């Protein structure tokens, strides 16, 4: 029996540089979450490995190159339509130095301090995910030794919630 339902897999990146998280603003005419702030990432292509998809999406959307492998920090899901579900994984990543070069998908970018997270218009689930990460609590437990001993300093700051 052929299913009329679809499932996509997506990967997203929390990229931290100088204690700030890279945020991208979706265009005002975007079909989903128009004008809201987001983090880099997108859907995997069929047959693509998750880390390869993340590298591709980061390069396409920001011009940056992923450094290392990334550490999974959360798993999430949403219904894109009545018959299309998206399952996603967000990873904590570092990128090689370089300037951000936005793709046509986004209108602007910002290296946001943890104190900015509550001020930027974004999807509530992303805000909760970023708050949890910056305060050191994630849906997934970090693999021992996977994060360097030099964790982002502000990850433990601004955790009033």
C-alpha distance (Angstrom), angle and dihedral (degrees) to the residues before:
residue distance angle dihedral
X1 . . .
X2 3.80 . .
X3 3.80 116.1 .
X4 3.78 120.8 -136.1
X5 3.79 90.9 -158.1
X6 3.80 126.1 92.4
X7 3.78 134.0 -154.3
X8 3.80 122.9 -162.2
X9 3.78 127.7 -172.6
X10 3.80 120.8 -141.4
X11 3.79 135.3 -172.2
X12 3.81 125.9 -155.0
X13 3.80 132.5 -173.7
X14 3.79 133.0 -140.9
X15 3.80 98.3 -156.9
X16 3.78 114.8 -168.0
X17 3.80 124.7 -164.8
X18 3.79 124.6 167.0
X19 3.80 90.3 -8.9
X20 3.80 93.0 -55.4
X21 3.80 131.5 110.3
X22 3.80 120.3 -130.1
X23 3.81 109.0 -119.8
X24 3.81 125.3 -174.0
X25 3.81 124.5 -158.8
X26 3.79 116.8 -137.2
X27 3.81 116.6 -132.4
X28 3.79 116.1 -94.5
X29 3.83 89.8 -117.3
X30 3.83 95.2 50.7
X31 3.83 114.5 131.4
X32 3.81 92.7 -131.8
X33 3.80 126.3 41.8
X34 3.82 92.8 -11.2
X35 3.81 113.1 -157.0
X36 3.80 93.8 3.9
X37 3.80 126.0 126.1
X38 3.79 117.9 -110.2
X39 3.79 141.4 166.3
X40 3.82 124.2 -107.1
X41 3.77 118.8 -84.2
X42 3.75 145.4 81.2
X43 3.76 147.6 -178.9
X44 3.76 124.0 -33.3
X45 3.79 119.8 -119.3
X46 3.80 117.8 -123.5
X47 3.81 109.9 -82.6
X48 3.81 93.0 12.8
X49 3.80 120.2 130.8
X50 3.82 114.7 -123.4
X51 3.81 94.9 -116.8
X52 3.81 91.5 47.5
X53 3.81 89.3 50.6
X54 3.79 90.8 50.1
X55 3.82 91.9 49.3
X56 3.81 90.4 49.2
X57 3.81 94.3 47.4
X58 3.82 93.7 46.8
X59 3.82 91.0 49.0
X60 3.83 93.0 45.7
X61 3.80 96.1 46.7
X62 3.82 101.6 35.7
X63 3.81 110.0 12.4
X64 3.82 88.3 -123.8
X65 3.81 125.8 129.2
X66 3.81 120.6 -131.2
X67 3.80 113.7 -118.4
X68 3.80 112.9 -150.1
X69 3.76 125.8 -18.7
X70 3.77 109.5 -63.2
X71 3.79 128.4 -126.2
X72 3.83 120.6 -108.7
X73 3.81 110.6 -118.5
X74 3.80 104.1 168.8
X75 3.78 146.2 6.1
X76 3.79 120.7 -146.9
X77 3.79 142.4 169.5
X78 3.79 139.4 -163.2
X79 3.78 140.1 171.8
X80 3.81 109.3 -110.0
X81 3.82 89.1 -174.2
X82 3.80 134.8 -10.6
X83 3.81 89.2 -84.1
X84 3.80 102.8 30.4
X85 3.80 124.3 74.1
X86 3.80 125.5 -174.1
X87 3.81 120.9 -152.8
X88 3.79 114.9 -166.0
X89 3.77 144.3 -175.2
X90 3.80 124.0 -156.4
X91 3.80 118.4 -153.0
X92 3.80 131.6 -165.1
X93 3.81 105.4 -125.6
X94 3.73 143.5 176.3
X95 3.77 123.2 -148.2
X96 3.76 132.1 -155.7
X97 3.77 115.0 -100.0
X98 3.75 116.4 -84.6
X99 3.76 143.9 110.0
X100 3.79 121.0 -73.6
X101 3.81 112.8 -112.4
X102 3.80 110.3 -169.8
X103 3.78 122.8 -141.1
X104 3.80 122.4 -137.3
X105 3.83 88.8 -92.6
X106 3.81 93.5 76.4
X107 3.79 135.1 46.3
X108 3.81 100.3 -155.5
X109 3.77 145.2 -7.6
X110 3.78 136.1 -142.3
X111 3.78 135.5 -170.5
X112 3.80 94.7 -135.2
X113 3.78 124.5 -155.6
X114 3.78 114.3 -137.7
X115 3.81 88.0 -106.4
X116 3.85 88.6 61.3
X117 3.80 94.4 59.0
X118 3.82 93.6 84.8
X119 3.81 92.6 46.6
X120 3.81 101.1 51.4
X121 3.81 117.9 85.5
X122 3.83 106.1 -115.8
X123 3.77 141.1 138.8
X124 3.83 109.0 -69.2
X125 3.81 92.6 -126.1
X126 3.82 91.1 55.2
X127 3.81 90.7 49.1
X128 3.82 89.9 52.2
X129 3.81 91.2 47.1
X130 3.81 92.6 50.4
X131 3.81 92.7 45.8
X132 3.81 90.5 51.3
X133 3.81 92.2 48.4
X134 3.79 95.1 46.4
X135 3.80 90.5 48.8
X136 3.79 92.3 50.5
X137 3.80 99.3 -108.9
X138 3.79 117.3 112.6
X139 3.76 135.1 172.7
X140 3.80 88.3 -117.3
X141 3.78 123.2 48.0
X142 3.83 113.0 -119.6
X143 3.79 114.9 -111.5
X144 3.85 107.0 -107.2
X145 3.80 108.5 -97.8
X146 3.83 93.4 7.6
X147 3.79 92.8 110.1
X148 3.75 115.1 59.1
X149 3.77 117.4 -113.3
X150 3.83 86.3 -109.0
X151 3.78 98.2 74.4
X152 3.79 117.7 176.3
X153 3.78 105.4 -76.6
X154 3.77 95.5 -140.0
X155 3.78 91.6 54.1
X156 3.78 86.9 87.5
X157 3.81 95.8 39.6
X158 3.77 129.2 84.6
X159 3.80 93.6 26.5
X160 3.77 97.1 144.3
X161 3.81 92.7 135.9
